[in-house]
């Protein structure tokens, strides 16, 4: 099965060199690495092209960028990787092995939040717990079917055809686009988090502080749950 690694990006020149280095260590290699740029004003596209990645432009908005990338992807399987995430060297093999199970429609890695000085275990554990309590609070009918709500930092992956069949991400969502995708793909099969780690930058926690960061995560999640989608982006500022 062929795998496309899809990176939706906007002004990620600071984070991309580490991701380039991590992708160079992948074994086996993906079919392609596709960066979908939302209008960066820095060296994001130049870094990606120098690394040999395929680059395409798209209207800004992570949901729109993911939709465009999946539409253009050559791989049958797609894994969405954020620019500030560090994957394991066997990422491609994990994606292929997991989706070889036809009962799984959507899966992700297990994220660990860390920075140059420390690992944020408190937020890491909270984020893991949130994959269970978020559907219990907001979509209990899915929770009791065993559905988990996965998030972008988890490096989610799926079959391209399944993504297109359910209509992809909701285009207007600036954040929480992955939660909607969990709900949609749960109609086709199981949603699973595999026991293989990816490491995600703690840059938001470093900028906001742990208490504020977890409050923002919770608040934006509740806005999504109660249909206040137009307010989500306002309460989730960019950190680069």
matplotlib code that plots the C-alpha trace (Angstrom):
import matplotlib.pyplot as plt

x = [0.0, 1.3, 1.5, 1.4, 2.7, 0.7, 1.9, -0.6, 1.7, 1.8, 5.0, 6.7, 10.3, 11.4, 10.0, 10.5, 14.2, 13.6, 10.8, 12.9, 15.6, 13.1, 11.6, 15.0, 15.3, 12.0, 12.3, 10.5, 10.1, 6.6, 5.4, 5.5, 5.7, 3.3, 3.3, 0.2, 1.1, -1.5, 0.3, 3.5, 5.6, 8.8, 11.0, 8.5, 8.1, 11.8, 12.8, 10.2, 11.3, 15.0, 14.1, 12.6, 9.0, 6.1, 4.6, 1.2, -0.5, -3.9, -6.2, -5.3, -7.2, -6.0, -9.2, -9.1, -5.4, -5.9, -8.9, -6.8, -3.9, -5.9, -7.6, -4.1, -2.4, -1.0, -0.9, -3.9, -3.2, -2.7, -1.0, -1.4, 1.7, 1.9, 5.1, 6.1, 5.8, 8.6, 7.6, 9.2, 11.4, 8.8, 5.9, 5.1, 5.2, 2.9, 0.4, 0.4, 0.1, -2.7, -4.8, -4.4, -7.2, -10.3, -12.3, -10.3, -11.3, -9.1, -6.1, -3.4, -0.1, 0.1, 1.4, 3.9, 4.3, 7.9, 10.3, 14.0, 14.1, 11.4, 8.6, 5.1, 3.7, 0.8, -0.6, 0.4, -1.7, -4.6, -4.6, -4.7, -7.6, -9.4, -9.6, -12.0, -13.9, -14.4, -16.7, -18.3, -19.3, -20.1, -21.1, -22.0, -23.7, -20.2, -18.4, -20.5, -19.6, -15.9, -15.1, -12.3, -11.8, -8.3, -6.6, -4.1, -1.0, -1.6, -0.6, -3.9, -4.1, -6.8, -7.6, -7.8, -11.0, -12.7, -11.8, -13.2, -16.3, -17.3, -16.6, -13.3, -12.8, -15.4, -13.9, -14.8, -13.1, -9.9, -9.3, -10.9, -11.2, -9.9, -12.7, -15.3, -13.3, -13.4, -17.2, -17.5, -15.1, -16.6, -19.5, -17.2, -15.2, -13.3, -11.3, -8.0, -4.9, -1.9, 0.7, 3.5, 4.7, 5.1, 6.6, 5.0, 6.5, 5.4, 5.6, 2.0, 2.5, 5.8, 4.0, 0.8, 1.8, 0.4, -2.8, -3.7, -2.9, -5.1, -7.9, -7.7, -7.8, -10.8, -12.6, -12.1, -13.3, -16.5, -17.1, -16.8, -19.1, -21.9, -21.7, -19.9, -17.5, -17.2, -15.5, -12.9, -10.1, -10.4, -9.7, -6.8, -4.1, -1.2, 2.1, 5.2]
y = [0.0, 3.4, 6.1, 9.9, 12.0, 15.2, 18.4, 21.4, 24.3, 28.1, 29.9, 26.8, 27.6, 27.3, 23.9, 22.2, 21.4, 19.0, 17.3, 17.1, 15.3, 12.9, 12.1, 11.3, 8.6, 6.9, 3.2, 2.3, 5.5, 6.9, 7.1, 10.9, 13.8, 16.5, 19.9, 22.0, 25.7, 28.2, 31.3, 31.3, 34.5, 32.8, 30.0, 27.2, 26.2, 26.6, 24.3, 21.7, 21.8, 21.6, 18.4, 16.9, 17.2, 18.0, 21.4, 22.8, 26.1, 26.3, 28.8, 29.3, 27.1, 23.7, 21.9, 23.3, 22.5, 18.9, 18.5, 19.8, 17.6, 14.4, 15.2, 15.6, 12.7, 9.8, 7.4, 5.1, 5.8, 9.3, 10.4, 14.0, 15.3, 18.7, 20.6, 20.6, 16.8, 14.3, 10.8, 7.4, 6.0, 3.2, 5.6, 4.3, 0.6, 1.4, 3.2, 0.3, -2.4, -0.6, 0.1, -3.5, -4.1, -3.4, -2.7, 0.4, 3.6, 6.1, 5.8, 7.9, 7.6, 8.4, 12.0, 13.1, 16.8, 17.9, 20.8, 21.4, 21.4, 18.9, 16.6, 18.0, 14.8, 16.6, 17.9, 14.6, 12.6, 15.1, 14.9, 11.1, 11.2, 13.8, 11.3, 9.4, 12.0, 14.4, 12.0, 10.9, 14.6, 15.7, 12.5, 9.9, 7.7, 7.4, 6.9, 3.8, 2.4, 2.8, 5.9, 8.1, 11.8, 12.1, 15.4, 16.8, 16.4, 12.7, 12.3, 10.8, 8.5, 7.0, 5.6, 8.3, 6.8, 6.8, 10.4, 11.5, 9.3, 11.1, 14.6, 15.2, 17.9, 20.6, 23.4, 26.3, 24.9, 26.7, 24.4, 21.1, 19.9, 16.5, 16.0, 16.3, 13.8, 11.3, 11.6, 11.2, 8.2, 6.4, 5.6, 3.5, 1.6, 1.8, 4.8, 3.8, 5.2, 2.9, 2.5, 4.1, 7.6, 10.8, 13.8, 17.2, 20.6, 22.2, 25.7, 26.6, 25.5, 27.4, 30.5, 30.3, 28.4, 24.9, 26.0, 28.5, 26.0, 23.3, 25.8, 26.9, 23.3, 22.5, 25.8, 25.3, 21.7, 22.7, 25.4, 22.7, 20.4, 23.0, 24.3, 27.6, 27.0, 30.7, 31.5, 28.7, 30.4, 33.6, 31.6, 29.5, 32.0, 30.9, 30.2, 29.8]
z = [0.0, -0.9, 1.8, 1.4, 4.3, 4.2, 6.0, 6.1, 6.8, 7.3, 8.1, 9.6, 8.5, 12.1, 12.7, 9.3, 9.5, 12.3, 10.4, 7.3, 9.3, 10.9, 7.5, 6.1, 8.7, 7.7, 6.8, 4.7, 2.8, 1.9, -1.6, -1.4, 1.1, 0.2, 1.9, 1.4, 2.0, 3.1, 1.9, 3.9, 3.9, 5.2, 3.8, 4.4, 0.7, -0.1, 2.7, 1.6, -2.1, -1.1, 0.8, -2.3, -1.1, -3.4, -2.6, -3.5, -2.7, -1.1, 0.5, 4.1, 6.6, 7.9, 7.0, 3.5, 3.2, 4.3, 1.9, -1.0, -0.1, 0.2, -3.1, -4.8, -2.9, -4.9, -2.0, -1.1, 2.5, 3.9, 7.2, 8.3, 10.1, 11.7, 11.0, 14.7, 15.1, 15.2, 13.9, 14.6, 11.9, 11.3, 10.7, 7.2, 8.4, 11.3, 9.0, 6.5, 9.2, 11.0, 8.0, 6.7, 9.2, 7.2, 10.4, 11.2, 9.4, 11.2, 13.4, 15.0, 16.9, 20.6, 21.1, 23.7, 24.2, 24.7, 24.3, 24.3, 28.1, 29.3, 28.5, 29.4, 31.0, 32.6, 29.3, 27.5, 30.0, 29.8, 26.0, 26.2, 28.6, 26.4, 23.6, 25.9, 27.9, 25.0, 23.1, 26.4, 27.0, 23.5, 21.5, 24.0, 21.4, 19.7, 23.0, 23.8, 20.4, 21.5, 19.4, 20.4, 19.4, 17.9, 17.3, 14.8, 17.0, 17.0, 13.3, 12.1, 9.2, 7.0, 3.5, 0.9, -0.6, 2.8, 3.5, 0.2, 0.6, 3.9, 2.5, 4.2, 6.8, 7.3, 5.2, 7.4, 10.5, 11.3, 14.3, 15.5, 11.9, 13.1, 15.6, 12.9, 10.8, 13.7, 13.8, 10.0, 9.7, 12.7, 10.4, 8.3, 11.0, 14.2, 15.4, 17.1, 18.7, 18.2, 20.9, 19.0, 19.9, 18.0, 19.7, 19.4, 20.2, 23.4, 21.8, 22.7, 26.3, 26.5, 25.2, 27.2, 30.3, 31.2, 32.9, 30.2, 27.5, 28.9, 29.5, 25.8, 24.6, 26.8, 25.9, 22.1, 22.4, 24.1, 21.5, 18.8, 20.8, 21.1, 17.6, 18.2, 15.4, 14.3, 17.7, 17.8, 15.8, 17.9, 21.0, 19.5, 18.5, 16.3, 17.9, 15.6]

ax = plt.figure().add_subplot(projection="3d")
ax.plot(x, y, z, "-o")
ax.set_aspect("equal")
plt.show()
